[in-house]
């Protein structure tokens, strides 16, 4: 009766700012790392670029740098850097028991960057690039927590985040990208287990 060792994904749901339900889920499922998917927005349609917020725990900053590199290379965006979660709108990251980062790959309020988000081939390339970084770094017996910003909140189930230049919403794009990342990791895991 051999125990199967594999990289697992847990979809974190519930409130993450109020009540910290996702953080408790991450603790209960023993997450090694949490990736929170968001997209940026601003009143100025020229605001652009990619940034990542980090809770600074363990190797969170290290992996945030790797992820920021592949995001800017894939999208051709400028880097806005790695920012500490503490004292920012991503302050909820500090309540995760493990390293956690929040991705802001680009500004959906910027028409050029919103075009990237609406290009399925670009989002597939981005998701696969993110998955490759995580797959190379995470131990194979780890649990990866995936958190889709604004979606699945207990206190506000209809929250969809910022409005995109094209009229749709941040949370839908975040979920689409998260699903590509998860599918790519699961495919890589199956390939390794077949060997």
Secondary structure, DSSP 8 states (H G I E B T S, - for coil): -------EEEEE-S-SSSTTHHHHHHHHTT-SEEEEEEEE--SSTT---EEEEE---TTHHHHHHHHHHHHHHHHT--EEEEEESTTSTTGGGGGSSSEEEEEEEEETTSHHHHHHHT-HHHHHHHHHHHHHHHHHHS-TT-EEEEEETTTT-SS-TT---SB-TTS-BHHHHHHHHHHHHHHHHHHHHHHHHH-
